[in-house]
Amino acid sequence: MPQLMPGSMLAGHYIETYAWATQASGVYAIVLDSGRVLIRRIKENDLLSNGRLTVYCDHPEHPSMTIDADTIHSLYFIEEIIKQAVK
């Protein structure tokens, strides 16, 4: 069951703010203004039309979330898992 544990290391690249609305179909690290970091899949990107991003978790126990654009601090496209921590 896919799940990243604290201490896992990921590689990715920073997405400029102007390009957020064009991102789709991939795994992203979403850093919120609160400091919370989410690793989620973007499947519905409605940032241009209504300022919201709907993201999904690979873990079945976590529901989808809708995030308002004004709460997003930064966005990173995840390219690979470098190190997977274990429980």
N, C-alpha and C positions, 0 to 999 in steps of 0.2 A: 504494500500500500504506500503510495508516494507521500512522503512527509519529510520536510527538512527539520532537523533538530537544531537547537541553539548551538553555535560553534561551527556549523557548516560553512564552507567557503564557496562563494559563487563568483563567476566572472561575467561581466556584462559591460555595456556601454551606456553612457549618459545620453538621454534624449532631450534635446533643446525644447524649451517651452512651446515655441511656435510649431513644433512637430507632434505635440501630444495628440492632437485631433486626428492624425493620420495613422496612429498605431492600432494594430489589431492582430489577432491570431498569434499570440505568443505569450511567453511567461515574462513577467515584469516585476521588478522591485519598485513598489510605490511608497515613497516616503511622504508621510502626512505632516502637516504643520505642527501637529502635537508631538512629533518625534517617533510615532509608531511606524514600523516598517512592515509592509504587507508583501508577500510573495504570491502573486495571483496571475491567472490567465485573463487577458482582455478578450472578451468575445463580443461585447456590444459597446462601441465607442460612439456616444452621442454628445461629445463635447461641443461640436459645432452647433448642433440643433437645440440642445437644452442644457448644456454645461454639466453633463453627468457622464460618468464612466461606470459601466457595470462589469464587475470582475468576479471570477470563479476560482475556487480552491480545488485542487486535485483530491484533497481528502474529503470523502463523502459526508463526514459529520459537520463540515463547515458550509454554511449556506452562501449563496451569492450575495454580493454587496453592491450597493450603488453609492458612488463617491462623488461629491460635488467638486467641481474643478477648483473652486477657491479654497479647498482644504488640502490640495496637493502641493507639496513643497518641491518634489523632484521625482523623476521617473527614469528607470534604467531598464534596458532590455537585457534579460538574462541569456547568456550564450551557453554556459556550461556549469556543471557542479564540479568544482575542483577537489573538494574534500567533503565527505558526508560524515557528520558526527553520529555517534551511536548513543543510545539511551544508557 
